[in-house]
Amino acid sequence: MAHGPMTHSPGAGVGVVVPIRAFALGKARLAGHLPARERDALARRLAECVVTAAHDLQILVVSSDDAVREWAAERSLPTLADPGSLDAAAAAGRAWFATEGYTRVVVAHADLPRARTFRGVIRDGGVPIVTLVPCHRDDGTPVLSVPAHGDFTFQYGPGSFRRHAAEARRRGFGLRVVRDPDLAFDVDTIEDLAQLAPDSRRQAP
């Protein structure tokens, strides 16, 4: 389904790719601390935070999991099949938005409980600048903003922040680093979960 870039907001021409392998298999590193059902619920809650933060931008969910695709359909979000790795999912989502006429693509991890807005990483539009948000451990890249066009190879995994910075320079892009504590905080470890607990209590009904 073709959507085309929005033209009525400051985020016109910006798309957000949210790769989600599966809710039920999410947060494997927490398996020793949370049963599968609770990890599924946590993964759903964190993904909801991300799509809510991106509500004023076009969102594309990349997943082949039936539960994730059903969740996306309930929110009228288009989906794309998961090619099998985070790098490939980000690249496929970026290519999808480029084909649809967008000029900038944000790739956001689906586990950002404090995300409120992506406005701070979209201001460059189609200008050849890559914007990186390093995680709170200064290691990963929970949010990456890149022009929709031009060669760029995603470099996810441990140490991805520095690899993405090196890739941007290698490809001739300008580089902007945004240290946003809300976008930087992702949930990967039991220590992260402990920090998340007060937020969860505030959100509880």
N, C-alpha and C positions, 0 to 999 in steps of 0.2 A: 504493500500500500504506500503510495507516495504522499508525503506530508508537506514537504517544502519548507523553507525557513520562514519563521514568523516575521512580520514586518511592523508590528505595532508596539514593540517594546525594545528597551536597550539591549536585550539579549537576542535580537534578531540575528539569524544566521549562526547561532550557537547550538550545538547538540551535545547531549550528555550520554555517554555510554556507561552502562552499569552491568558489568559481567557478574553473573551469579551461577556458579556451577550447580549447586543444589542446596536447598534449605536443610534437608535431612542429614546431609553429609558435611554440613558446614561446621566450622570451628573444631576441626579434628584435634587441635592441640589442647582443647579443653575437655577432651573425652574422659580423662581421668578425674575430672572434677564435676562435670555435669552429665546427667543421663541424656540419651539421644533426644528424647522428647523436649527436654529443656533447651538443648542446643538448637533444635529446630525452631522453637519459639523465639529464642534469642536472635537467630539469623533473620527471621522474619521481621522482628522489631527493628533491628539495625537497618535492614534494607528499606523499611518504611521511612526511617529518619532521612535516608539519603534521597529518596524520590520526593519526599515532602520539601526538602531543601532546594530541590531542582524543579519545583512545580511550575515555575515561570519560564522554563526552557523545555525544548523538545527532548524527551528521554527515550532511549532505546535500551531494552534489556537483552543481554546476550546470554542465552541459556537453552539447553536441550532438555532440561528437567520438566516433566509434566506439571509438577506442583508449582514451580516457579512461573512457568508460562501461564498457568491458570491464574495465579496471583497477579501477573502483569495484565492479563486480559480484563480482570475485574477492575483495574485502574485505567483501562483504555490505553495501555502502553504497548507500542509495537515491540515485537521480539524478533531475534535473529538466532539461528542455530549456533550452538557453541562449537567452534572448530576443534576444541580439545586442549587448549592451554590459554593462560591469561594473556600472553603476548599475542596469540592468534586472535583471541576474542577482541582485544583492544584494536588490533589492526582491521578486523572485519567490521567492527562498529564504525571506525573512522572512515573506511571505504564506503560504507552505506551512507553516511552523512555527506560525504563528498559527492556521491552520485546524486543525492537529493538536493544539491545546490548550497549546502551549508559551507561556511568559511572557517569555522573554528569548532574543534571537538574537545570536550572535557571527558577524560576517563576517570571515573570515580569508583573506588572500592565500595562494596555494599555493606561495610561494617563501620560506619562513621556515626556514632550515636550523638555527637554534639554538632553535627553539620546543621547550619542554619541557612546558608546561602552560598552560591558559587560566584557571586558577583565579583569578588576580588581576583578571580582567575580568568575572566573572559574579556577584559577590556581591550585586548590587542586585536580582536577580530581576525581578519585574514593576514595581518602583518606577520612576517616570518620570525616570530618570537615563540619560544617554548617556555611555558610557565610550570614550575614544579613546586609542589607542597611536600616537603619531607615529613615523614612521620615523627611522632614525639620521641622516638628513639634515634632520630636523625639517620635512618637507615633505608627504610622503604619509601615508596611514592604512592600514598593513598589517593592523591589527586594530581593529575597531569593534564595540562591544557596545551593543545598543539594546533597549528593551522591544519585545515582539512586537506590541504594539498602540499606536496613536496615529500621527498624521501625521508622517512623516519622509521627506525626499527625499535620497537618497544623492548625493554630490557628488565622485565619484572623478575622478582626473586630477591633473596638477601643481597643487600647493598645496591638496590636498584636506583636509589636517589643519585648516587655518584655516577652510575653507568648511564642513566638518562641524561645527566648533565653533560657527560662526555659525548654521548650520541648527538645531542643538540649542537654542540660545538663542531663536531666532526662533519655534520651535515650543513654547516654554515648558518644555523639559526641563531638569533639572539637568545639570551637566557635570562629569565626572571625567576628568582626564588622568593616564594611567598611563605612566610612562617606564620601561618594562621593556626592558633591552638585548637580551634574548633574542627577544622578540616584535617589537622595533623593527628588527632587522636583516633586510632583504630583499635579494635579489640582482637588481640591475638593470643594473649597469655592470661594466666590466672591473676597476675598482678594488674593487668588492664581491667579485668572483670571486677576486681576489688575496687578500682577507681570508679568504675561505672555504677556500682551499687547505690551510692547516694542519688545519682541521677534517676535510676530506676525507681527508687522509693518515691521520688518527687512526682514521677509520671504515673505511679500506680493510682487506680481509681479509689 
